[in-house]
């Protein structure tokens, strides 16, 4: 991908620590957002935290920061990076199908706290007939939003509709809710401009409205066999699952230290996947 540099900002950071092997092997990891990449130099991220452990095993981490996270999978499939930390299993499966790639989950890391937000209603029963709900417009997250709304008792989906659910699969809508589909990055702004009535979104985007923790969360996605597949994960090419580099990163991401980091520094937006 010769034009990747035009679409991604590349940040190569070599971590060198006393006692690490003199000849370190590089592990190239694609990242796009916190907690795997921090734009604030004073605020460490997960890769900063696990770097000493990897250095002690003879590896140094080289981060490639993608401003457009959609470029991280093509880069991985073409061998320009060794792994990435930008997606869940459903997103990966869609890329594999469309690109003929063979990416695979090496290690789930965390579950983002997906939720229905409202600054107007404090109870699901207070939502009036005909209210508007902003939901993501990409296939994977549209389905996830509809599954959440079904779990909340606000809609009913066609039997068997799960990861591929769309608005056409709604068979019951007792409150006659109106749905506006927008890109993930636009949902928070539209929600704010509309008076913060209802929107399904991720905490990363809600934070742009200075919403953290349970602020304005009306209903939070339940953890179950379906939603467990939405864990943000460390992904590699399937042929590299048994590579020592892959195993070293996966082991570091499974550590108690990473789980504690997520609870302490990213608990407002996630729960550890392990």
C-alpha positions, 0 to 999 in steps of 0.5 A: 500500500504505497499510499498508506502514508497519506491515510495513516500517521505512522508513529514508530516508537522503540522501547529500549530497556536495561537488561533487554536483549541487545538484538531485539526483534521488532513487533509492528502493531497497528493502533488507532485509539486509546487505550492502545494509543495515547495522543497525550505523551504524558498519558501512557497507553497499554502498549507503553505498559507492556513494552518492558515485559516484551523488551525483556523477552527480546522484542521492541514495539513499533506502533503504526497509528492509523488516523483512519482505522479502516486502513489497519486491516489492509496493512495487516493483510499485506504484511506491512504490520504484524498485528493490530488492535482496532476491532472485534471479531465481527468487523474482522469477519466482514473484512476477511469475506470482502478482501479474501483475507485470513485474519484471526483473533490472537487475544480478546482484550476488552469489551467497550461499554455500548449503551443507549444514552439520553440526557432527557429520559431517566427511565425507559418507560418515559420514552414517548411515542414517536421519539427519534433514536440515533444509531450507527449506520455501518452494518456491524454496529447497526446490528449491535444497536438493534440487539441492544434496543431489543434487549431493552424491550424497545423493539423486537427483531425477526427470529434469528436476526443477530449480527446481520440485523438491519432496520428491515428486521424490526418486527415490533416497535411499540413506541413507533421509534424513528431511527436515524442512521449516522457514521459512528463519528457523527452520532454524538454531535447529532445527539447533542444538536437534537437535545440529547434525546436518544442515541446508541453509541460508544463511550469513546464518542460520548466522551466528546460531549464530556460524558464519562462513566454512567453519565446519561447512560439509559441502558447498557448492553448486556454481556452474553454469548452474542455480545462477547464476540464484540470484544476489541482484540489483538488480530494477526494473520492466521498463519502467524497465530503460533509465531513467538511474537504473537504469543508474546504479545497475547500473553502480555495482553492477558496479564493482571497488569493489563486488566488492572490498567483497563479497570483503573484508566479505562473503566469508564468505557470498558471491562476486561475481556479475559 
